[in-house]
Amino acid sequence: MLNRLDLRGLGTNVAEKLPRPTLDGDEPVAVVRGILDDVKDRGDAVLLELTSKFDGVDLDTIRVPDAALDAAVEALSPELRAAMDVSIANVERFHQHQLRDAEIIERPGMRIEAYQRPVDRVGAYAPGGRAEYPSTVIMTVVPARVAGVEDIILCVPPSVEHGGIAPSVLAAARLAGASEVYAVGGAQAIGAMAYGTESIKPVDVIAGPGNIYVALAKQMVAGDVGVAAAFAGPSEVVVVADETAVPDFAAIDVMVQAEHGPNGLAWLVTWDEAVADAVCEAGEKLMAVAPRAADIRATLDASGYVALVDDREAAVAVVDAIAPEHLELQISDAETLARTVRNAGAIFCGNYAPASVGDYVAGPSHVLPTYSSARFASALTVADFHKDHHIVSIQPEGLAELGPHTVTLATQEGLAAHADSVRLRMEADPG
């Protein structure tokens, strides 16, 4: 089920011994760059052509009518509607706690007001093709709405099965608060949101996970447009297990992220060889009845590992080197170990805290950093859709105190006009 790495005897010096994820060489980079350039040049025509080529769906227009969104909501089963409502409520509640009130900083003669302002327009992306992801719609659109963004568009690749976007995704878009929905995916959707086409107005920030082509496209448009949550690419998980872990639980959780398809990572880390054997044995039994066994096995064959380490500290060293999207600690005293981890997108503690709950209903967004970008990035939050503003007001008495220091620093830097802009005011009659 998993490729075995024996890291025992290395202590915490394990980083150089770990296989590293790759971006599949130069070919995807060149393909994505070509698509983005084509979208800039030919707009909607490229979106329709590539939707036919890559998704197998021929469309006359990429904009989904509002009536289709309303109809999708009406068609939801009571169970699915209830699940979506719970997910939306929990995601909204969690992200409301991230909002900050304006702050006033005052000292004699000077006042600074610091506050947040949302961007005007956000482009959310939800994957398609292999599966339908109403959860990703919720996890991208709701945080943007909580942040105060008024205009939130959604791009989703259509499927042959539905002849467009899956109804569950359309319903989630309406319930979560998307203002426009477009049936387009891949790097071309990222290009359309970044640069605009005849149908799609450009956005200020793009958010949402995707395959390697989507993630690379977001990297390439960053700077022309804001890109949230670092490198949100194919899914990853590390499960750390000890003798208290339930083998079936650990095995299924390794399989869960591999279920998304290629290019992901799935690791089991343990300091107990018997645990490694038990989890791998449980995984083979679960794989035999898994509906997506082929996808899971292909991902695990390429990038699934069981790492045997010396102890808990060595396990943390492996985790920090991988910097995984999801980390599950199925060990005793999991919360204590969790606080020593430096690099992980989301951490789940205990045998009854699978990452799947975080994927759907816990509250934090499941849009998380991948490809080791958890070393410097975090889960999607309202901050990804905010700009920090400040207003500085200064009275003569404030300038009298701070002006001389400003003049000194400006003079040191050889910027005479900077110094004079203060000196002239200090020498003027305030009356």
N, C-alpha and C positions, 0 to 999 in steps of 0.2 A: 504493500500500500504506500509506503513512504521510503525514500532514500535515507539510509542511516549514516549519521556522522558521529564518530566517537571523539568527543572533545575532552575526555577525561585526562587529567594530568596537566592540562593547560591552565587550570585556575580561571582567572578572569581575562587572560590574554588570548581571547578567542576571535577577535574581530577579523584578523587576516586569514583565518581558516574557513570563514563562511563564504558560500557562494553568493555572488552579488547579482541583483536583478539587472537586466539590460533592456535597452529600448529597441532591440532587434535591428541594430545597425543603421546604416544611412538610408536604406530604401524608404521606410515610412516617413522619414524627415523630408525627403525629396518629394514624395507623393503629396504630403500635406501642404508643403510650400506651393506646389503647383496648383492644388485645389484652391487655396486661399487667393492666389493671384488670379485664377480664373473667375472666382466669385467677384472680386473687385472689378474685373473687366466686363463680365457679361451678366451679372446679377441673377435674376429669377430663372433665366434660361438654364444656367448651370445647375441650380437647385433641382429643377424638374428632370434634367438629364441624369444627374447622379442618383436621384431617388429611383428612377427607372432602372439604372445600371446596378446599383448596390442593394437596393431594397426590393426590387422586382415589382414595384407599384407605379403605375402610370397615373399621374394626376393632372387635372386641368389647372388647379390652383393649389397653393400650399396653405392658405389661410383656412382654418376650420371655422365654419359658421357658429355663431353663438347658439343657434337653435340645436345644433348637434351636442353642445355641452349640456344644455338643459335636458335634452332627451336622455343623455347618458346618466344623469343624476336620477331621473325618474325610473330608469330601468334597473337601478341597483337593487340587489337583494337586501332584505332587512339586515342580514348578518354583515354583509360587506359595508353597508351604509353605517351601521353602528361601529364597526372597526375603524372606518375612516374618520368618523366623528371623534372617537376616543384619541386616535393618533393626532388629529389636528388640534384638539384641545390641549393635549399634553405638550406638543411641540410649541404651541403658542404660549402656554403657561411658563415653560422653561425659558424661552427666549425673552419674555417680558422682564425677567429678572436681570437681563443683561443691559437694559436701558439705563442711561445715566441722566440725572437731572443736570440742568445748567449749573455751573459753579461761578461764584463771584470771588475774586481775590482782590482785596483792597489794602492799600497802605497810604500814608499821607500823600496826597497829590496825585495818586495813580489808581486806576481801577481797570481790572482785566476781567472780562466775561468770557468763559469757555463753554462751548455748547456743541452738540452734534446736529448735523443736518443730513437727512437721507439723500442719496443720489436720486436723480429724476427717473431713471429708467433702468430696469434690470432684465437681463436675459437668463432664464433658467433652462437648463438642459437635463432631460431625463433619457436614459438609454432605452433602446428597444431591440427588435430583432429576435434575440434568443428568448426573451421573456418580456412581460409587461411590468412596469414599475410605477404604480400609483404612489408607492411609498416615497420614491425619490421626488415626485412632484410636490408632495407635502413637505418634505425635508428641505426643499430649496425655496418654494414659494412662500411658505408661512413665515420663516425668519425674515425674508425681505418685506413682507407685509407688516410684521411686527415692528420692523425698523422704520416704517413710515413711508416706504416707497409706493408711489401712486400708480406707476405704470410697470407691470410685471408681465413680460411675455414668456412663453414656453415653447421650446422646440423639442419635438420627439420624432424619431424615425417611424414611418408607417410600416405596417407588416402586410404581407400577402394574405395572411389568414383573415385579417379584418378589412383589407382594401383601404386601409388608412390607419389612424391611431386607435389602439384598443379602447373600447368604451370605458373600462375601469380607469384608464389614465385620463380620459376626457372628463369623467365625473370628478376625479380628484382635482383636476385643474380648476373646475368651477367651484368646488367646495373650499379649496385652499385659497382662492382669490386671484388666480391668474386673469389678466385683462385681455390677452390675445393668445391663441394657440396656433402653431404652425406645424404641418406634417413634413418635417425635414430633419435629418440627422447627420451624424458624422462631422468631419472637418468642415464640410460646406455649411452646416448650420452655425458653427462657431464663426466662420468667416462672415456669414450674413448678419449675425448679431453684432459683430465687431465693426463692420464697414458699411452695412446697409445694402439693401437691394430695392427694386421697385416696390416690393410688398412689405419689406421689413425695415423699419427705421432703426438706425444703429442705437445700441444701448451704452450705458455707462459702466456696468459691471456684468460679468458673466459668471454664473455659478452652476455647479452640478457635475457629477462624475460621468465617465464614459470610457470607451476602449482606448487603446494606445493612440489611435489617430485623433480622437477627440482631445485627449490630454496633451498631445504634442501641439495641436492647433491652438489650444489655450496658451501654451507656453509662447507660441510665436506671435500671438496678437497682444500679449501682455505689454503694456506700455502705450499701445493705441487705445486700450480699454482696460479697466480693472478686472483682475481675475481672482476669484475668491478661493480660499482654502487650498492654496499651493497646488500640488500635482495630484488631482483627484482622478486616478486611473483605475486599472483593474484591481479587484478586491484582494485583500491580504488578511491573514490571521496567524497569530502565534498563540498556542495553548501551552501553558506551563502546568504540569501535573505532578503530583506526588502520590504517595500510597493512599491518601484520602480521596483521590479522584475516582469517579465512576467511569470505567473504561468506555462504556457505550456513550456516555455524555461527551467525553473528550474526543472520541472518534467521530461522532456526528458533527461536532463543532469544527473539527479540522476539515471535514467534507463540505460544510456549509458554504464557506467562501470559495472553495474550488468549484462549486456548483455554478458560479457565475460564468465560467468559461476560461479561455486561455489567458496567459500572461500574469495571472495572479500568483500569490505565494501562500503556502499552507505549511505551518511548522508545528511540531510537538517537541517540547523541551522538557527533559526530566533528568533527575540525578538517580533514578531507580530503574535499572534495566528491566525488572519484572513489570513495571508500569508500561514501559515502552512496548514490550511484547504483548501485554494484555490489550493495550489500545489498538495496536496494529491488527491483532486478531479480531477484535470487535469491529474494526473498520472493514475488514474483508467480508464479514457477515452482513454488515449494513449495506455495503456496496452491492452485494448480490441482489438486493431488492430495491435499490435506488432507481427512480425513474430516469434520472439524468446521469446514470453511471458512466456513460462514455465520456461526457464532458468532465466529470469529476476525476476519472482515472487519467485522462489526458493531462489535466493540470497537475495532478499529483505526481505523475511520472516525470514531468518536466521540472516542477518546482515545489515538490512536497518533500519535507524532510522530517526525520526524528533525530534530534540532537541529544546525545548523552553527555552530561556535564558533571562536574564534581559536586556542586552544592547549589544552594539558593543564590548565593552571590554570583556564581558563574552563570546561572540562568538569567539573572538580570543583565549581565554583560552581553549575553547573546541577544536579549531583547533590545537593549540600547543600540547595539550594532545594526540590527535589522531595522529598527524604528518602524514597527508594523502599524498598519491602519487599525486593526483590532487586536487587542491583547486580552486573553482570558487567563485568569489565575485560579485554577482548580486545585488549590493547595490549602493546607492549614494556615491560619493567620494571614489570609490573602491581603487584607487591607493594609497591614504593616508592610508587606513586601511591595505593594502597589505604590506606596509613597516613596520608595527608593528608585522607582523607574523614572528615567529622564525622557525617554523618547518613545511615545506611543500616541496614536490618534485618539483611541478610546479604550478604557480599561474596565473589565468586568470581573467582579470578585465572587468566588464561590461556585459550588457545583450547580446552583440554581439560577445563575445569571448568564445565560447564553447571549452572545452578541446579537442573535436574532431579535431579542426584545429591543435592543438598541436600534436595530434596523427599522423597526416599525412603530413602537409605541412608548418608549421610555421618556422621550422628550428632547434630549440633545439631537442635533441634526446628524444623520448618518453620512453626510458628505464630509469625508475625512481625508487627511493627507496620505498618499501612498508613495511608493518608490523611495523610501527613506526620507521623504520630506517632512516627516514628523519630528526630525531633528530641529526644525526651525519653524514649523507651521502647526496649525491647530484645526479643530473641527470648524465647520462653517458656523458663524455667529452673526448677530445683528451688526457687529462692528465691520463686517465685510461690505455692508451696504451704507455705511456712514462715513461722512467726512467730519473731521474735528475742526471747528472754527474758533477763532478768538477775536475779541474786540478790545483794543487797548485805548484807554482815555487817560490823558495826562494834563494836569493843571500846572501853572507856573511854579508852585512850590515843589511839585514832583520833579519837574525838569531841573530845578535848582539843585536838587539832591543828586539826581542820576546823570545830569548833563555832563559834568566834568569827567566822569568815568567814561562816558560815551566818546567824548572828545579825545581822551587819552588813547583809547583802543583804536579809534579810527585813524588817529595820527600815526600810531605804531604801524598800521597796515598801509600807510601812504595814501589814504583816501581822504583828501582834503575837503572835498565837497560834503562828505558825510560829517566831518567835524564841523564845518561851517554851518550846516543845516541846524545844528544844535547851538553853536556859539551865537549865531545871529539872533536866535530866540532868547537866549539868556541875556543878551545885551539890550534887547528891546524893552521898552516901557510897557509893562503888563496892562497899564491903564489905557 
